[in-house]
Amino acid sequence: MYEKNADDRSLIASTTKLMTAIVTLENARLNELVDIRPECCNIEGSSMYLKAGERYTVKELLLGLLLVSGNDAAQALALHVAGSVENFTQLMNGKARELGMEDSSFENPHGLDAPGHYSTARDMAKLMCYCMENESFRQLCSTKSCLIKGQTLVNHNKLLDMYPGCIGGKTGYTQAAGRCLVSCCERNGLRLICVTLSAPDDWNDHIQLYEWAFSQFELRDAVEGQSFQVPVISGCEKSARLVPESSIELLLDPEQELSLKVEYPRFVFAPVNKGETGGTIWVIIDGVTVGSCALVYEDQVPLYIPQEEKDSG
């Protein structure tokens, strides 16, 4: 909907942990136990204050990762999943390539500044879009607070309370990266993602962008309610109705000109089978075809057989 410097490579601080979370979720079970190694402790920056020898579940560490941005939790998950940070970053970069994040490179699981560790606003939006398709991620990311081993963790993402409809996000900050924020909001079935990197007033930036986007765009089924009558020859009914086989949901703004093009027969011979393809409907926006689907018959229309033929049969 809107972009500015979307492909500029930038430091991304702890928004890195979105990738850490999804790689973990796809390579470990939530109830797996993780033994905390000494090298996971006393990492600089934000922390959930892990101690060597403690044991946590993957789910507990993911909550520490996503809510309070624990760098120690990121390290512990990386070691558990891949055996080493180096192996884990290979998984991170592999996932980035899979998602088409062409301008991203990950060197660690926590996001502390490092040479060769960067992404772009566009790439981070692709990542968040993918993450939000994962049910476990959505539940973890939207958790406002939780109690783990006597410690209350409160989500750093203030938008969960500040803005109605916010269903997830991840904050990040280092002095070099500035304030980074990836968030997701949903309203009336329309789910939007916003990314700002090095934005001093990120909370208000996201709120204003969402307010603009939700007021200007709507998610609509472009073929909803469309139907077409086709005359039936030799049928028990005089006509059969064609309807779209599926919806065509599009993001539309009021200034766009939407039109439909349909193709179906002038008549059809009985019998007509329910669900049988009878035509095609195309959706055109501003002169460009953006989608299509088949038209199918909504009801069964049997062949008409006169009563005398039935009796003689």
C-alpha positions as CSV (number, residue, x, y, z in Angstrom):
1,M,0.0,0.0,0.0
2,Y,2.8,2.4,0.9
3,E,6.6,2.2,0.9
4,K,9.6,4.5,1.4
5,N,13.1,3.3,1.1
6,A,11.7,-0.2,1.2
7,D,14.8,-1.9,-0.3
8,D,17.5,-0.1,1.6
9,R,19.6,-2.5,3.6
10,S,19.6,-1.7,7.3
11,L,20.5,-3.0,10.7
12,I,17.4,-4.7,12.2
13,A,18.2,-5.2,15.8
14,S,15.9,-7.6,17.7
15,T,13.3,-7.8,14.9
16,T,15.8,-10.5,13.9
17,K,14.1,-12.7,16.4
18,L,11.1,-13.1,14.1
19,M,13.3,-15.3,12.0
20,T,14.7,-17.0,15.1
21,A,11.2,-17.8,16.2
22,I,9.9,-19.3,13.0
23,V,13.0,-21.4,12.4
24,T,12.7,-22.8,15.9
25,L,9.0,-23.5,15.4
26,E,9.7,-25.4,12.2
27,N,12.5,-27.4,13.7
28,A,11.5,-28.1,17.3
29,R,8.4,-29.0,19.4
30,L,7.0,-26.6,21.9
31,N,7.3,-29.1,24.8
32,E,10.9,-30.1,24.2
33,L,13.2,-29.4,27.1
34,V,16.2,-27.2,26.7
35,D,19.2,-27.3,29.0
36,I,20.8,-23.9,29.4
37,R,24.5,-23.8,28.7
38,P,26.9,-21.3,30.1
39,E,27.4,-19.7,26.7
40,C,23.8,-18.7,26.7
41,C,24.1,-16.6,29.9
42,N,25.2,-13.0,30.4
43,I,24.8,-11.9,26.8
44,E,24.7,-8.2,26.4
45,G,21.4,-6.4,25.9
46,S,17.8,-7.5,26.7
47,S,17.5,-10.7,28.6
48,M,15.2,-13.2,30.4
49,Y,18.1,-13.8,32.8
50,L,18.8,-17.5,32.1
51,K,21.2,-19.3,34.4
52,A,23.5,-22.2,33.4
53,G,22.0,-25.6,34.4
54,E,18.4,-24.4,34.3
55,R,15.9,-26.2,32.1
56,Y,13.1,-24.6,30.1
57,T,10.7,-25.7,27.4
58,V,11.0,-24.4,23.9
59,K,7.7,-22.6,24.4
60,E,9.0,-20.8,27.5
61,L,12.1,-19.7,25.7
62,L,10.1,-18.5,22.7
63,L,8.0,-16.4,25.0
64,G,11.1,-15.0,26.5
65,L,12.4,-14.3,23.0
66,L,9.2,-12.6,21.6
67,L,7.9,-10.8,24.7
68,V,11.0,-9.4,26.4
69,S,13.4,-9.9,23.5
70,G,15.8,-12.2,25.4
71,N,19.1,-12.4,23.7
72,D,19.9,-15.3,26.0
73,A,16.7,-17.1,24.9
74,A,17.7,-16.6,21.3
75,Q,21.1,-18.2,21.9
76,A,19.6,-21.1,23.8
77,L,17.1,-21.8,21.1
78,A,19.8,-21.7,18.4
79,L,22.1,-24.1,20.2
80,H,19.1,-26.5,20.9
81,V,17.9,-26.5,17.4
82,A,21.1,-26.6,15.4
83,G,24.0,-27.3,17.9
84,S,25.8,-24.1,17.2
85,V,25.0,-20.5,16.3
86,E,26.8,-21.0,12.9
87,N,24.5,-23.9,12.0
88,F,21.4,-22.0,13.2
89,T,22.3,-19.0,11.0
90,Q,22.5,-21.3,8.1
91,L,18.9,-22.3,8.8
92,M,18.0,-18.6,9.1
93,N,19.6,-17.7,5.8
94,G,18.1,-20.8,4.1
95,K,14.6,-19.7,5.2
96,A,15.3,-16.2,4.0
97,R,16.1,-17.5,0.5
98,E,13.0,-19.7,0.6
99,L,10.9,-16.6,1.3
100,G,12.5,-14.5,-1.4
101,M,14.2,-12.2,1.1
102,E,16.8,-11.1,-1.5
103,D,18.4,-8.3,0.6
104,S,18.8,-10.1,3.9
105,S,21.6,-11.8,5.7
106,F,21.7,-13.2,9.2
107,E,24.8,-13.7,11.3
108,N,23.3,-14.3,14.7
109,P,19.9,-15.3,16.3
110,H,19.4,-12.2,18.5
111,G,20.1,-9.2,16.3
112,L,23.0,-7.6,18.0
113,D,25.0,-5.5,15.5
114,A,27.3,-7.6,13.4
115,P,29.0,-7.2,10.0
116,G,26.9,-8.8,7.3
117,H,23.8,-8.8,9.5
118,Y,21.0,-6.8,7.8
119,S,17.7,-6.8,6.1
120,T,15.2,-4.4,4.5
121,A,11.7,-3.2,5.3
122,R,10.3,-5.1,2.4
123,D,12.1,-8.3,3.4
124,M,11.0,-8.0,7.0
125,A,7.4,-7.6,5.8
126,K,7.7,-10.8,3.8
127,L,9.0,-12.6,6.9
128,M,6.2,-11.3,9.1
129,C,3.6,-12.2,6.6
130,Y,5.0,-15.8,6.6
131,C,5.2,-15.9,10.4
132,M,1.6,-14.9,10.9
133,E,0.5,-17.9,8.9
134,N,1.9,-20.1,11.8
135,E,-0.8,-20.6,14.5
136,S,1.8,-21.2,17.3
137,F,3.6,-18.0,16.3
138,R,0.5,-16.0,16.3
139,Q,-0.5,-17.2,19.8
140,L,3.0,-16.6,21.2
141,C,3.5,-13.2,19.5
142,S,0.1,-11.8,20.7
143,T,0.7,-12.9,24.4
144,K,0.6,-9.7,26.5
145,S,2.2,-11.2,29.6
146,C,3.0,-14.5,31.2
147,L,4.6,-16.0,34.3
148,I,7.6,-18.3,33.8
149,K,9.5,-19.8,36.8
150,G,8.2,-17.0,39.0
151,Q,9.2,-14.2,36.6
152,T,6.6,-12.1,34.9
153,L,7.3,-11.3,31.3
154,V,5.5,-8.3,29.7
155,N,5.4,-7.9,26.0
156,H,7.5,-5.0,24.7
157,N,5.1,-4.5,21.8
158,K,3.0,-1.6,23.2
159,L,0.7,-1.6,20.1
160,L,-1.1,-4.7,21.6
161,D,-2.6,-2.2,24.1
162,M,-2.3,1.0,22.1
163,Y,-4.0,0.1,18.9
164,P,-7.3,-2.0,18.5
165,G,-6.7,-4.9,16.2
166,C,-3.0,-5.3,16.8
167,I,-2.4,-9.1,16.8
168,G,1.4,-9.3,17.0
169,G,4.7,-7.7,16.4
170,K,8.4,-7.4,17.4
171,T,10.4,-4.5,18.6
172,G,14.1,-3.9,18.3
173,Y,16.7,-1.4,19.3
174,T,20.5,-0.9,19.2
175,Q,22.2,2.5,19.2
176,A,23.4,1.9,15.6
177,A,20.1,0.4,14.3
178,G,17.8,2.8,16.0
179,R,14.2,1.9,16.9
180,C,12.9,-0.9,14.7
181,L,9.4,-2.2,14.7
182,V,7.4,-4.9,12.8
183,S,3.7,-5.1,13.6
184,C,0.5,-6.8,12.3
185,C,-3.1,-5.6,12.7
186,E,-6.4,-7.1,11.5
187,R,-9.7,-5.4,11.0
188,N,-12.8,-6.7,9.2
189,G,-10.9,-9.6,7.8
190,L,-8.1,-7.4,6.4
191,R,-4.7,-8.2,7.8
192,L,-2.0,-5.6,7.4
193,I,1.7,-5.6,8.2
194,C,3.8,-2.5,8.9
195,V,7.6,-2.3,9.2
196,T,9.7,0.7,10.2
197,L,13.5,0.6,10.6
198,S,15.4,3.4,12.4
199,A,12.2,5.3,13.1
200,P,12.3,7.4,16.3
201,D,8.5,7.7,16.7
202,D,7.6,4.2,15.6
203,W,4.5,3.7,17.7
204,N,2.8,6.7,16.3
205,D,4.2,6.0,12.8
206,H,2.5,2.6,12.8
207,I,-0.8,3.8,14.2
208,Q,-1.0,6.6,11.6
209,L,-0.1,4.2,8.7
210,Y,-2.7,1.7,9.9
211,E,-5.4,4.5,10.2
212,W,-4.7,5.6,6.7
213,A,-4.6,2.1,5.2
214,F,-7.8,0.9,6.9
215,S,-9.7,4.0,5.8
216,Q,-8.5,3.9,2.2
217,F,-8.5,0.2,1.4
218,E,-11.0,-2.7,1.8
219,L,-10.8,-6.4,1.2
220,R,-13.6,-7.4,-1.0
221,D,-14.8,-10.4,-2.9
222,A,-15.1,-8.9,-6.4
223,V,-17.5,-11.6,-7.7
224,E,-19.7,-11.9,-4.6
225,G,-23.4,-12.1,-5.6
226,Q,-22.8,-12.5,-9.3
227,S,-25.0,-15.0,-11.1
228,F,-26.2,-15.6,-14.7
229,Q,-29.2,-17.4,-16.2
230,V,-28.6,-19.7,-19.1
231,P,-31.7,-21.0,-21.1
232,V,-32.0,-24.8,-21.0
233,I,-33.4,-26.7,-24.0
234,S,-35.3,-29.9,-23.3
235,G,-34.9,-29.5,-19.6
236,C,-37.3,-29.8,-16.6
237,E,-36.4,-26.2,-15.9
238,K,-36.4,-23.4,-18.5
239,S,-33.0,-22.1,-17.3
240,A,-30.0,-22.9,-15.2
241,R,-28.0,-20.5,-13.0
242,L,-24.3,-20.0,-13.2
243,V,-22.4,-18.8,-10.2
244,P,-18.6,-18.2,-9.5
245,E,-16.9,-21.4,-8.4
246,S,-14.8,-19.5,-5.8
247,S,-14.3,-16.0,-4.4
248,I,-11.8,-13.5,-5.8
249,E,-10.7,-11.4,-2.8
250,L,-8.9,-8.2,-3.7
251,L,-7.6,-5.2,-1.9
252,L,-9.4,-2.2,-3.4
253,D,-9.3,1.5,-2.9
254,P,-12.2,3.9,-3.9
255,E,-10.3,5.4,-6.8
256,Q,-9.9,2.1,-8.6
257,E,-12.3,1.2,-11.4
258,L,-13.5,-2.4,-11.2
259,S,-15.3,-4.2,-14.0
260,L,-16.2,-7.8,-14.8
261,K,-16.1,-9.7,-18.0
262,V,-18.0,-13.0,-18.4
263,E,-18.2,-15.7,-21.0
264,Y,-20.9,-18.4,-21.0
265,P,-23.1,-20.1,-23.7
266,R,-26.3,-18.5,-25.1
267,F,-28.1,-21.8,-24.2
268,V,-27.4,-25.3,-23.1
269,F,-29.0,-28.7,-23.7
270,A,-30.3,-30.8,-20.8
271,P,-29.3,-32.5,-18.7
272,V,-27.3,-29.9,-16.7
273,N,-25.1,-31.3,-13.9
274,K,-24.7,-29.4,-10.7
275,G,-21.1,-28.1,-10.3
276,E,-20.3,-28.5,-14.0
277,T,-18.2,-25.7,-15.5
278,G,-20.3,-23.5,-17.8
279,G,-18.2,-20.4,-18.3
280,T,-15.6,-18.0,-16.9
281,I,-15.6,-14.6,-15.1
282,W,-12.7,-12.2,-15.2
283,V,-12.0,-9.3,-12.8
284,I,-10.5,-6.2,-14.3
285,I,-9.1,-3.2,-12.4
286,D,-8.1,0.0,-14.2
287,G,-8.1,-2.0,-17.5
288,V,-5.8,-4.8,-16.2
289,T,-7.1,-8.3,-15.6
290,V,-6.2,-9.3,-12.1
291,G,-8.1,-12.5,-11.5
292,S,-10.6,-15.0,-12.9
293,C,-12.5,-18.1,-11.9
294,A,-14.9,-20.6,-13.5
295,L,-18.6,-20.2,-13.5
296,V,-20.4,-23.4,-12.5
297,Y,-24.0,-24.5,-12.6
298,E,-25.7,-24.1,-9.2
299,D,-28.4,-26.7,-9.6
300,Q,-29.2,-30.0,-11.4
301,V,-31.5,-29.7,-14.4
302,P,-32.7,-33.2,-15.7
303,L,-33.8,-33.9,-19.2
304,Y,-37.5,-33.4,-19.7
305,I,-39.3,-36.7,-20.6
306,P,-43.0,-36.4,-21.7
307,Q,-45.5,-38.4,-19.7
308,E,-46.5,-40.6,-22.6
309,E,-42.9,-41.7,-23.1
310,K,-42.7,-42.5,-19.5
311,D,-45.9,-44.6,-19.6
312,S,-44.8,-46.5,-22.8
313,G,-41.4,-47.1,-21.2
